[in-house]
Structures are given as structure tokens and as C-alpha cells.
Amino acid sequence: MRITKVYTKSGDDGTTGLVGGQRVPKWDPRIEAYGTSDELMSILGWARQELKHESGRFPNPVDSENLDKLLEFLGNKLFTLGGDLATRVADRHPMMPVITEADITFLENVCDAYNANLAPLKDFILPGGSRTAATLHIGRTVCRRAERAVLMLAEKEETGEAGRFLNRLSDALFVVARWVNFKLQVPDVTWNRDLPEPPLP
């Protein structure tokens, strides 16, 4: 398959095509689900660029290199997820890559491995710290939105393992964000219940 033209004009009527050939409104829950996963994939690309800027601050360069490989891998998995969500289960072909139980297990292993050396959480964490970690926190929140979109779609159509995958991925992004701050020796931003009001001009 070769894409020779970016625009097709076929969506000018407010519809778009699924992999099986069906036309649905662009606001259809299925479009919302894979559109939000596409948004998340873009944020992981952004996080990789932030990581590139901060890679020299890692005491062990291998840590930065391995994290970049992880984010690259997850971005590709999100592309698989997008194709999965753009195809009704009945329209899947036998060789089509889809999200599987093994992908969920991998994300659980990511959580365990990156969490192994982190201090136990004693308070709620706010997004922030290093640039890479802050970007991963943005990804985490968009991932939760993608999960909600998939769950809404699942009310009327089968969605395979998409919802569980996104649930574990948001956990993994949270843990990895904390790990980045730990490696860069940047404190996590914790919730301050009694923070005084800031001065005004």
C-alpha cells in the first residue's frame, strides 16, 4: 500500500471509513477511541524529543537509551491499537496485528521493573519535575481519556483487549515518569494540601 495523496475529500460529508469499508460519522465512539490513542502516540513522540534534550543528565547513558527504546516500542504498539480500534472485530483478517494479553503482561512487567527502585508513594503526585517526566504525565492523562473512550465504545461494540491495555499503559507512564525524575535526581511534585495563596501583583 502506497499513499500518494494526503487528502481524499471523502470525509467532506462528515464521515470517515473504517478498515472494513463502513462509513461512520467522525464523532462516532470508535473514531473518538482511536483518535485519542493517536493523540497519545503523538505525545509519546514528544516525550522522546524531551528525553533527547535531557539524555545527557542521566548518570548512566544506558538508562536514557533503554527508555527511548521503550517509548519507541509503546508508540508502535499504539499504532497497532489504532488499527485494532479502527476495525470491527468481525472485519479483522487473520494476519492483522492486534493488542493481545501478552501486551498487557508486558506493561505489567514494565511497571514492576521501573518501580523496583522507587521509594513507596507517601502522597499524591502532581505532574512536573523534569521535562520528560512532565510530558509523560500529559501522556498518562490522555491515556486515561483514551481508556474512557474505549469503555464507552465497549458499551455497544466489542473492543478486544484495548481497554485493559490502556489501563495498564497509564499506570506504566505514571511509574516511568517517577523513574525519570528519580534517575535525574529531580524531586517529584507532591500535592501540598496547605499551600498558602501566592502573592498577587
Sequence and secondary structure as in RCSB ss.txt:
>XXXX:A:sequence
MRITKVYTKSGDDGTTGLVGGQRVPKWDPRIEAYGTSDELMSILGWARQELKHESGRFPNPVDSENLDKLLEFLG
NKLFTLGGDLATRVADRHPMMPVITEADITFLENVCDAYNANLAPLKDFILPGGSRTAATLHIGRTVCRRAERAV
LMLAEKEETGEAGRFLNRLSDALFVVARWVNFKLQVPDVTWNRDLPEPPLP
>XXXX:A:secstr
     S  STTTTSEEE TTS EEETTSHHHHHHHHHHHHHHHHHHHHHHHHHHGGG SSHHHHHHHHHHHHHHH
HHHHHHHHHHTS GGG  TT     HHHHHHHHHHHHHHHTTS    S EES SSHHHHHHHHHHHHHHHHHHHH
HHHHTTS  TTHHHHHHHHHHHHHHHHHHHHHHTT   EE  TT       
